[in-house]
């Protein structure tokens, strides 16, 4: 692959129209700003990241997570761009490498737009509805490819759909984002039929032609029919996401007193050698607030991981550009930091993600989403019924509940549910289940 093709400001849906507005903002900065002012992005403030919002103790939600990933991604990409510009200084397109930081920042901001309410549990609940729940009865109505889209429902693929699909009343190209930003959010550049054991994939059947058009324009390598290698900047988005959710989850676990201060300090100091540990302990002695101590360590470790992931990218650039790089950047950082990261990941999986109130919200979310799927799918399948007509009035007009095929109608239901905040989904559940009745 070639950087001069991979960095493109061509916009989806506006391919034949280019307005060189000039000014201080690049097209990739406009992507970023367009996302910040969008409704799907604002809704992330009321979507669970890992922990439910526990009263007065502030932990991360999808919005704060996405903003932090964008900050880390921009720093990481800036480090990479600095090194690549030196390497390719003689090339006529070298200045275009400046745009890497803005592309990655915008993609990071958008990477979770398609995630449903109630965290990753919401994704699993939607897929399980079709693979083992009431939705199994619908199998006969779909092609094999459509069925894998439903049974492996994926937030990553839904983020791509949110950005590129032309919903009712919207312009062609969806958000009309640049090709490079769109390619950078696709972590798994293949359809659901080619998903591995983890069930991850990058785009639904309905959006596959759009991704293939983008890949062809950018010169992204096709490894086998329908399966592409990643746009190189995906590795930077993935690293920023890995850094943020792992380190920030540990900090949140400390705030919620799932992990005590001494254990948290030990976890974060384990990323560095003895000399650096001594320096960091001396700095921590200057503050008494335990949360400030952890915040200092968190900041230091994030900075360390940014530097090491940037070096891992540059050291492996040739393999990445050939589509032959294996694993993620975290797998290729220095052994001590890699060991520290894995220790944090193991603790989070064992104790944070299994905390009682996390599981309680997962159970509640499962029940809420299953009921909404049952009610809304029945409504789009039988629109002639009186109850269905009432319920269809609850759908925003942008979702095509009267689409010509059942698969598109089901997609409209999933679009609607995925866009819901946790609170909206809960309130609608209460109304449909008769738990609460709106006052007049």
Buried (B, 14 or more C-beta within 10 A) or exposed (E): BEBBBBBBBBBBBBEEEEEEEEEEEBBBBBBBEBBEEBEBBEBBEBBBBBBBBEEEEEBBBBBBBBBBBBBBBBBBBBBBBBBBBEEBEEBEEBEBBBBBBBBBBBBBBBBBBBBBBBBBBBBBBBBBBBBEBEBEEBEEEBEEBBBBBBBBBBBBBBBBBBBBBBBEEEEEBBBBBBBBBBBBBBBBBBBBBBBEEEBBBBBBBBBBEBBBEBBEBBBBBBEEEBBBBBBBBBBBBBBBBBBBBBBBBBBBBBBBEBBEEEBBBEBBBBBBEEEBBEEBEEEBEEEEEBEEBBBBBBEBBBEBBBBBBBBBBBEBBEEBBEBEBEEBBBEBBBEBBBEBBEBBBEBBEEEBBEBEEBEEBBEBBBEBBBBBBBBBBBBBBEBEEEEBEEBBEEBBEBBBBEBEEBBBBBBBBBBBBBBBBBEBBBBBBBEBEEEEEEEE
